[in-house]
Amino acid sequence: DTAVSQTPKYLVTQMGNDKSIKCEQNLGHDTMYWYKQDSKKFLKIMFSYNNKELIINETVPNRFSPKSPDKAHLNLHINSLELGDSAVYFCASSQDLSLYNEQFFGPGTRLTVL
Amino acid sequence: LAKTTQPISMDSYEGQEVNITCSHNNIATNDYITWYQQFPSQGPRFIIQGYKTKVTNEVASLFIPADRKSSTLSLPRVSLSDTAVYYCLVGDRAGTASKLTFGTGTRLQVTL
């Protein structure tokens, strides 16, 4: 009965490959997010979706493309992976865009690009 | 933009009270102040939220002065399991990236 789940938990791949990370929430929330946490633990927003509509698209390379097939899912596709993409990626969801409502985070996906 | 500033790290002994202060000089009228806790290898989780004065729950207290330009997260009688990174987040609506800036947080290390 995990609220926000991500797969895979670990992802090791070679430079230049294309990979996807999946995220699902069973909380009935309207808003979902992708965050990147680098080696220095800086947690930075990448994307946010509200009712399947893109709300925030931070200064992220266009090799990163989120896809929201429905409100419960927000997947992250990454093309032509680079060494600098190595990080932990967190998916999160909240009831709506109001920050009065807490964000629920997934367990994270540790991506290692070799 | 309500940018936040927190100490990078703090150390405490078990059983002590820990106070972590977050500065947010440009806080807007509608902004809430929310604190999250992150354990190693886990995603952040909500601890407490407030708008003004004092808020207390079973985990922590949050003190917010009248001008709201800062806030203090208070953890009573910390234990080893409170070792984590604590993030202060200020905003009203997650419509812009600046409202979702967690930053580097404050790394709290609790020892015996």
Chai-1 contact restraints between the chains, C-beta under 6 A:
chainA,res_idxA,chainB,res_idxB,connection_type,confidence,min_distance_angstrom,max_distance_angstrom,comment,restraint_id
A,K41,B,T104,contact,1.0,0.0,6.0,A-B,restraint_1
A,F42,B,T104,contact,1.0,0.0,6.0,A-B,restraint_2
A,L43,B,F102,contact,1.0,0.0,6.0,A-B,restraint_3
A,I45,B,A97,contact,1.0,0.0,6.0,A-B,restraint_4
A,I45,B,L100,contact,1.0,0.0,6.0,A-B,restraint_5
A,S48,B,A94,contact,1.0,0.0,6.0,A-B,restraint_6
A,I56,B,A97,contact,1.0,0.0,6.0,A-B,restraint_7
A,E58,B,A97,contact,1.0,0.0,6.0,A-B,restraint_8
A,F90,B,G43,contact,1.0,0.0,6.0,A-B,restraint_9
A,L97,B,R93,contact,1.0,0.0,6.0,A-B,restraint_10
A,L97,B,A94,contact,1.0,0.0,6.0,A-B,restraint_11
A,L97,B,G95,contact,1.0,0.0,6.0,A-B,restraint_12
A,S98,B,R93,contact,1.0,0.0,6.0,A-B,restraint_13
A,L99,B,Y32,contact,1.0,0.0,6.0,A-B,restraint_14
A,L99,B,G91,contact,1.0,0.0,6.0,A-B,restraint_15
A,L99,B,D92,contact,1.0,0.0,6.0,A-B,restraint_16
A,L99,B,A94,contact,1.0,0.0,6.0,A-B,restraint_17
A,Y100,B,Y32,contact,1.0,0.0,6.0,A-B,restraint_18
A,E102,B,F46,contact,1.0,0.0,6.0,A-B,restraint_19
A,F105,B,G43,contact,1.0,0.0,6.0,A-B,restraint_20
A,F105,B,P44,contact,1.0,0.0,6.0,A-B,restraint_21
A,G106,B,G43,contact,1.0,0.0,6.0,A-B,restraint_22
A,P107,B,G43,contact,1.0,0.0,6.0,A-B,restraint_23
A,G108,B,G43,contact,1.0,0.0,6.0,A-B,restraint_24
